[in-house]
Amino acid sequence: MSDERAEGAGGRPYPRCYAVNDRPVKIVLLPDGGADALVLEWTTGAFVPDRSYFGRTMETGIGKDVDHLTATAFDRLVAHLRRPILARHLATPISWERTGDGEHPYVAQLHGRTFRVRVNDFPAEPLYTLLVEDEPIADLDDWPPTWTRPSGPKGG
């Protein structure tokens, strides 16, 4: 995970990672010193704010359907749950638009979210990274056959 591991009240590190009914939830510190609850969105694989999970993840809420996870266990759960989400994205015909940005050359709207393709330092890294709302979701070594790149330069 890319979140910084900062100490919170009681010396517990942030982000705080949970599974609520097997849904990944992380409590993260915000730049202003506050906190937010981010949950895995089933349609995109991105983490989105949902403050209704604060009460579920408080120490008094830990129970039968709420598990406190280590960062490693949380990352494994997220990777496992993103596999079928990514498979759906790869199977979905997406018509990408050029951005004019060499690092993030393609953008599309899907499920009400902004999807971007980042070009990486290949061959040291995978060729592409799929981002949803600027959050890396998956690395790709090939362009999916169901996705359509625009021809010609942006605006042309």
N, C-alpha and C positions, 0 to 999 in steps of 0.2 A: 504494500500500500504506500501511497505517496504522502500520506498525512504525516506531519511531524509528531513525534511522540513527546508531548509536553506533560508536565506534572500538573495535576489538578488538585482540588481540595482533597485533603486526606492522603496526599502523596500518590494517588492512583494516576496512572498515565492516560493520556488522551492520544488517539481516539480510544474510547471504551467500546468494545466490540461485543455484540450480542447476536443471538438467534432468537427471534420471537416467532413462535410457531414455524420454525425453520426458515424464516425470512431474515436475511442479514440486516442488522441495524447497527449504526455506529454513532456515538455521541462525539462530536468534534468541537474543538475550541474555535471561536471566530476571532478575527483580528481585533475586534473591539473588546475582547475579554469575555464575551458571552459564549454561549454554546448552542449547538443545533443538533437535531436528530436527523440523520440521513438514512433512508431505507432503500433497498434495492428495488428498482422499478421493473416489474416482470416483463413489460413490453419492450424496453430498450436495453436493459442491463446496466443502466446508469444509476447512481445514487441521487435521490431527490429528497428535499426537506419534507419532513412530516413530524411536526412537534407533538402529535398525539402519542408518539412512542416514548416520550419522556417518562410518563407515569408508569409505563410497562417495564422500563429498564431501570427504574430506581431500585436500590437494594431491597426495599420492601416488596417490590414486584417480582423479584427473581423467584421462580417457582416452576411448576410443572411445564408450562409452555414458554418459559424464558430461560435461556442459558447464557451465562457470561462466558465468552470465548477468549482464548489467547489470540494474538494477532496472527499467528501461523494458522491456527484452526479456522479463523475467520477468513483469511485469504484462500484457504482450500475450499471452504464452503462457497465463497463467491465464485471462484473459478469453476467449480462443479455446476453451479446454477446458471452461470453464463453460457455454458456449452450449448444447451438447446436454444437459448435466446439468439446466440450468434448463428447457429444453424438456420434459424428462421430468417435472420437478416441476410445471410448469404443466398438463401433461396428466393428472396423477395426481389422482383425486378425493380431496380432503383435507377432513375435517370439523374445522373449527377450533373451539376453545373460547375463551370470553371470559376475560380475565385480571383485569379491573377496573382496568387501568393504561391511561390515556388515550394514552400515547405508544406502548406495545406492547400493543394491545388483544386480539391473538389469539395463541394458542399451539396447537401440535399436535406429536405424536410421529410421526416417520417415519424409517425405517432406523435405529432405535435412538438417534436424536438429537432434540434439542429444536429445533423450528422456531418462529420468532416473526415476526410482521409488525409493523413499525414504521411509524407514520404520520409523515410528514415535513412540512416547512413548505411546503406547496403554495400557490401555483404556482411559487415560487422553486426548489423541488426536486421530484423525482418524488413522486407521491402516497404510494407505499409503498416500503419496503425489506424484502426477505426476508432474515432472519438465520437462520443455523444455529449453534447453541451460541453465540449472541451475536456471530457473525462475519457482517458484511454480505456477502451472496452476489450479490444483484441488486436493481436498482431496477425498480419496476413503476409504470406510469401507470394501469393498470386492474386491477380484481379479476378473476382468471381465472374463467371460467365453470364450470370443473370443481371449484372450491373452494366449500365451503359455510360461510357465516358463521352463527353461532347467532343465533336471534331473541331479542329481549328482553335485559334487563340480566343481568349475571352473577348466578347464583343464582336467577334468576326466569324 
